[in-house]
Amino acid sequence: MNKVEIIKSEVEKFPEPFLDEVLDFVHFLKGKIISGKMATAFASESSLKKDWLRPEEDEAWQNL
């Protein structure tokens, strides 16, 4: 049994009133994933802009 199947099996055993909390937690974890990806993108921007903001780059992309 893989982890997804184990989680499904466990969640099916929860009483109905707790399912809202389980769903809230799943949404919280998804938000953490998205936040982590955005943080990485923002951190990369300062490094990459050194290359992006060069005249050679502007010239290379000028015809698109």
C-alpha positions as CSV (number, residue, x, y, z in Angstrom):
1,M,0.0,0.0,0.0
2,N,1.5,3.4,-1.0
3,K,1.3,6.5,1.1
4,V,-1.7,8.0,-0.8
5,E,-3.7,4.8,-0.3
6,I,-2.8,4.8,3.4
7,I,-3.8,8.4,3.8
8,K,-7.1,7.7,2.0
9,S,-7.7,4.7,4.2
10,E,-7.0,6.7,7.4
11,V,-9.2,9.7,6.4
12,E,-12.1,7.4,5.6
13,K,-12.1,6.3,9.3
14,F,-12.4,9.9,10.6
15,P,-15.7,11.1,12.0
16,E,-17.5,13.6,9.8
17,P,-16.9,16.6,12.1
18,F,-13.2,16.2,11.8
19,L,-13.1,16.2,8.0
20,D,-13.3,20.0,7.8
21,E,-10.1,20.2,9.9
22,V,-8.4,17.5,7.7
23,L,-9.3,19.5,4.6
24,D,-8.1,22.7,6.2
25,F,-4.7,21.1,6.9
26,V,-4.5,19.8,3.3
27,H,-5.1,23.3,2.0
28,F,-2.5,24.7,4.5
29,L,0.1,22.2,3.2
30,K,-0.7,23.1,-0.4
31,G,-0.2,26.8,0.5
32,K,3.2,26.0,2.0
33,I,4.3,24.3,-1.3
34,I,3.1,27.3,-3.3
35,S,4.8,29.8,-0.9
36,G,8.1,27.8,-1.1
37,K,8.0,27.9,-4.9
38,M,7.4,31.6,-4.9
39,A,10.2,32.3,-2.4
40,T,12.6,30.4,-4.7
41,A,11.4,32.3,-7.7
42,F,11.9,35.7,-5.9
43,A,15.3,34.6,-4.6
44,S,16.4,33.6,-8.1
45,E,15.3,36.9,-9.6
46,S,18.0,39.0,-8.0
47,S,20.7,36.6,-9.4
48,L,19.2,36.2,-12.8
49,K,18.5,39.9,-13.4
50,K,22.2,40.5,-13.7
51,D,22.0,38.6,-17.0
52,W,18.5,39.8,-18.0
53,L,19.3,43.5,-17.7
54,R,22.2,43.5,-20.2
55,P,22.1,45.2,-23.6
56,E,23.1,41.9,-25.2
57,E,19.9,40.3,-23.8
58,D,17.7,43.1,-25.0
59,E,19.2,42.8,-28.5
60,A,18.7,39.0,-28.6
61,W,15.0,39.3,-27.7
62,Q,14.3,42.4,-29.8
63,N,12.8,40.6,-32.7
64,L,10.3,38.5,-30.8
